[in-house]
Structures are given as C-alpha cells and as structure tokens.
Amino acid sequence: MDKQNRPYKCNVEGCDRMAQGFTYCGGLIRHQREVHKMHGGIKALFCHIPDCKRNSGPAFTRQTNLDEHIRHQHPDIPQELDESPAEGDENNLRAELKKLRRETDTRLRKLEAEVSALRSCRAGQLVKHEM
C-alpha cells in the first residue's frame, strides 16, 4: 500500500490523527485502543516469568514489546519457554495458537510432499515387506 494513502481516519472529536489517518486499519484500531481506550481498552500483556516485575506490575500493550522485554531481560530462558503463553492471557494464547498452526502447516506440507513422492514411484521400485 502506498505510504501516502492513509484512508483510515480516527473519528474521535479533537483527535490529532483525525486528518492524518493510518495506512492500515490495524494501525487505526491500535491507536483507538491505546489512545482512546476503545475496542476493549488497552491490551494487558504480562511477562510469564514468575519473579519478573512485569509479571504482575506494569503490562505491555504490544506483543512485540513483550517479546523484546523477554529477549533482553531474560536471555537465559530457552526460546520454547520464551514463547509459552502466560496462564489466562488470551493474547499470548492466540500467539501460541498461531505458532502451533504454522508448525502444523509446515509438517503437513512435508508429509504431502513425501506422499506425492511415494505416489510417483514406479511399482518396480517399491520394496515388498514381509508380514
């Protein structure tokens, strides 16, 4: 999308972004959530490390900020734990579900390629197994 084209405008009276607008609707929604407390208000993302001050203290409003926090503040945490959702945190659960879907899709594509390769084998090339 052309960076000059900003079709998504904030309709909150007196907002300084009313004229400027946003390139993507996601930017407008994030702006309305964070600035105007719309769409359920600010997302509260917490660090899943139990003894971290960001576990129950000030929350992150963006997943990327939480990810960066974990990378910098908890570099000793293995990556698979780093990406685990905190209990009860719907946003982290969505991120985990997305990750699992990507992994499943990758495995499915590999299996489909193997099946396709097996189907293309000639009957004479197949090894008969004794039962």
C-alpha positions in Angstrom: 0.0 0.0 0.0 1.2 3.5 -0.9 2.5 5.2 2.3 0.9 8.5 1.1 -2.5 6.9 1.0 -3.9 6.9 4.6 -7.6 6.0 4.2 -8.2 5.0 7.8 -9.1 8.1 9.9 -9.7 8.4 13.6 -13.3 9.7 14.1 -12.8 10.8 17.7 -13.6 14.5 18.0 -10.5 16.6 18.6 -8.0 13.8 17.8 -4.8 14.9 16.2 -4.8 11.8 14.0 -8.2 12.7 12.5 -6.7 14.4 9.5 -3.5 12.4 9.2 -5.0 8.9 9.2 -3.5 5.5 9.1 -2.2 3.3 6.2 -3.7 0.1 7.6 -6.9 -0.5 9.6 -4.8 -2.3 12.3 -2.9 0.9 12.9 -6.2 2.8 13.5 -7.6 0.1 15.8 -4.3 0.1 17.8 -4.4 3.9 18.0 -8.1 3.9 19.2 -7.4 1.2 21.7 -4.2 2.8 23.2 -5.2 6.5 23.0 -9.0 6.5 23.3 -9.5 3.3 25.3 -11.8 1.9 22.6 -12.2 -1.8 21.4 -11.9 -3.2 24.9 -9.2 -0.7 26.1 -5.5 -1.3 26.3 -4.4 -4.9 26.0 -2.6 -6.1 29.1 0.3 -8.5 28.2 2.4 -9.7 31.2 5.8 -11.4 31.3 5.3 -15.1 32.1 8.5 -15.3 34.2 7.2 -15.6 37.8 9.8 -13.4 39.6 9.8 -10.7 37.0 8.4 -7.3 38.0 6.5 -7.2 34.7 4.7 -10.4 35.6 2.1 -8.5 37.6 3.3 -4.9 37.5 3.1 -2.6 34.5 1.7 -4.5 31.5 2.8 -4.3 27.9 0.3 -3.1 25.3 2.0 -4.7 22.3 3.2 -8.3 21.8 6.4 -7.1 20.1 7.3 -5.0 23.2 6.8 -8.1 25.5 8.9 -10.2 23.1 11.7 -7.7 23.2 11.5 -7.5 27.0 11.8 -11.3 27.3 14.8 -11.3 24.8 16.6 -8.6 26.7 15.6 -9.2 30.4 15.6 -13.0 30.3 18.2 -14.1 27.8 18.8 -17.3 29.7 15.2 -18.5 29.2 15.1 -21.1 26.4 13.2 -19.9 23.3 10.5 -22.5 23.6 9.7 -21.3 27.1 10.1 -17.7 25.9 7.2 -18.2 23.5 4.9 -20.0 26.0 1.7 -18.2 27.0 1.1 -16.9 30.5 -1.8 -18.6 32.1 -5.1 -16.8 31.4 -3.5 -14.3 29.0 -5.8 -14.5 25.9 -3.4 -12.6 23.7 -0.5 -14.9 24.5 -2.7 -17.9 23.9 -3.6 -16.5 20.5 0.1 -16.1 19.7 0.8 -19.6 20.8 -2.1 -21.0 18.7 -0.7 -19.1 15.7 2.7 -20.6 16.2 1.3 -24.1 16.6 -0.7 -23.7 13.3 2.4 -22.6 11.5 4.3 -25.7 12.8 1.4 -27.9 11.8 1.1 -26.4 8.4 4.9 -26.9 7.8 4.6 -30.6 8.9 1.6 -31.1 6.7 3.4 -29.7 3.6 6.4 -32.1 4.3 4.1 -35.1 4.6 2.2 -34.1 1.5 5.5 -33.9 -0.4 6.5 -37.4 0.9 3.2 -38.9 -0.2 3.5 -37.2 -3.6 7.0 -38.6 -4.0 5.8 -42.1 -3.0 2.9 -42.0 -5.4 5.2 -41.1 -8.3 7.4 -44.2 -7.6 7.1 -47.0 -10.1 5.7 -50.3 -8.9 9.0 -52.0 -9.7 10.9 -49.6 -7.4 8.8 -50.4 -4.3 10.1 -52.9 -1.8 7.7 -55.5 -0.7 7.7 -56.1 3.1 7.0 -59.5 4.6 4.5 -59.7 7.3 
